[in-house]
């Protein structure tokens, strides 16, 4: 293996690092506090080791909900402080309220305060170390692109915006028809004969091949790549790197080469998985509808004062296999909102009523869709169903779009928890990339991840 490469943590490695050290630092803090102060609520010993396991599970679960393991949040000093406060507070509250699996409530209230401060201080100190040290440029991943010159700017932006620790130091031009020098390029144009020397001198971690023109991969370049591979350097294809970094399918780059991505996840044909999902959906829908009935009086009052019109409305949407169904929602827009024709909803849309904004922000406007889930028109998790007029419009301009319809549309989905409302065709393209990623990688783990992110969206009031 190459001994010149700098240390770099992959995205998955950083997330594991955060989860493990969150638990370790909290347990270490509680141990020190127990030794130094008169603190006996949480004593770590062989007889009550399960207390530590429960605390670790709570920390990871609550931390996921409040984005402690979102790397963009984890690298931002101000955003992570907010997440630490919420995670510490809810974790301590939940831990205190489950004495069957945790220590009995202390009679001395000071013990609860010490418990909270110990957890908060541990997370705060460790996460500040992470922001200052592990999230710094010293752990950046240095790469080289092999691509056509006209694609360079787009490719670099896509990679570096997905991971701020991903740095493209140079590129090899694979377009033999375009060899004209460009002084405006800030990224070094590497001559093929100097490729291996540049890689070693600059501690390059991997070489990414993004060329769609096979004639650009000359015998000389091919031999150098083989030699680098033999010396332990990683060589990967661009679409694979893009998918791993962004958790989206780069449909705009692979054009109509759909055969590169089919068949999608085996879970789509796994009868046991689908049966378990359906069982979960029915139970979740019943709980959702009962919750809706409980808060219905408040919604009725709010609708009477802030919406002044029908409480519910139905609208045609495209479901699995292109079948059209009527979706049910609480009304959030003014009457005759589309008298001028159907248009995308936008941020701060003037058609949304004051009470409608509250319903959208809290996602309560979606509660009636549990009826659609019980009927089988929708799933809890999947691509959001779109209106037929928009499906036809987008499908004409965008390859892959109708691939979304190979599974049921969902109440929430990978695109919804990672991206805002689609206001334009470009937004629809990005959401499509997320939807196809979900269809390709559909699994129980990804479903749980989406549920955590959805809870975060609801609790942090970030609906739109």
C-alpha positions, 0 to 999 in steps of 0.5 A: 500500500502507498505509504505517502497518503495522508490520513482521511476518514470516509463518510461512514467512518466519521459517522461511526467515530461520532457514535462510538465516542459520543457513548465513550465520552459520556460514560467516562464523564459519568465515571469521573463525576461518580468518583469526584462528587457524591454522585451515586445515581449512575454507578457503572459495575458488573451487576448493572452493566445494562444501564450503560447499554440502555444509555448508549442506545438512547444517545444514538437514537435521540442523537439521530433524530436531532441530527448529531450524525449529520456530517454537515451539522457535526462540522458546524460549531453553532448547529452542533451546539443546538443538537447537543442541547436537544439530545442531552435534554431528551436523553436525560428525560427519557432515561429518567422516565424508564426506571425499569431499564434504568436506575430508580429515580434519585430522591435528591434532585441535585443528582438529576442536575449532575447527571444532565451536566455530566452528559452535556459537558461530555458531548460538548467537549468531544464535539468541539474537539471534532469540529476543531480537529477531525473536521479540519482540512488536515483530514481532507481527501485529495483526489485527481479527476480523469475527465473531459475538460468541459465537464470539469467544473460541474464534476468538481462542484458536485463532489466538493459540495457533497463533502467539504473534505473532498478536494480535487487537486488536479485533472487529466484531460481525456478529451483528445479533441480539446487540448487547448490550454485554459488559464482560467482553470484553478485546478491543475491540468496534469500531463499524462506522463507526470501523473504518477509523480503528481500522485505521490508528491501530493499524497493523493488518496484516489483517482476518479475516472469520469470520462465518457470518451473511451478514446481519451483513455490512451494506452499510456494513461491506462498503463499508468493507472494500472501501475498506480493500482498495483501500488495501492492507490484507489481508482474509482468510477465517477458515478460510484463516487457521486452516489456514495458521497451524495446518496443520490443517483447521478441520472444527469450524468449517465444519461439514458444508460438505465441498464447500469442501475437495473435491477434495483434493490432485491427488497422490491421483490423480497416478499418477507420484507414487503409483508413486514413493511405492509404490517408496519404500515397498517399499524402505523396508519391506525396510530396516525389516524387515532392521533389525528382524531385526538387533535382534530378539534384543534385543527377544526378551530384553526381551519375555521379561523385561518382557512375559512373553507373546506377542511379536506381536499382531494387531488389526483396523484400518480401511484405505483405502475402509473395508476392515478389515485385521489390523495387526501390532505388537510387544505392549506391553500386559499380557495381556487388556488389554481384557477390560473393553472397548476403550478409548483408550490414555492417557498413562502407561497402566497396561496398558503393560508396562515393556518396552512403554514402551521399545518405544513411546517408541522406536517400535520396536513399529511395526516389524512394520507394514512387513509390512502396508506390503509387503502393500499394507494400509498406506503409510509416510505417511498417517493412522494406522489406527483400530479399527472400534469407534472409527471407528463411535463417532467418525464418529457425532459428528464430520463428515469423520471417514471422509474419512481412508479415501480414502487408505491409512493410514500407519505415520507421518503428519502427525497423529502428528508434530504431536500426541500419542496421541488419548485422547479424542474431542476429541483425535481431532478435532484429529488429524482436522484434521491428517489432512485437511490432509495429504490436502488438501495431499499432496505430496513436500515434505510427505512429506519434512517428515513423515519429518524430524519422525518422525526427530526423534520417534525420536531424541529418544525422544518416542514414546508 
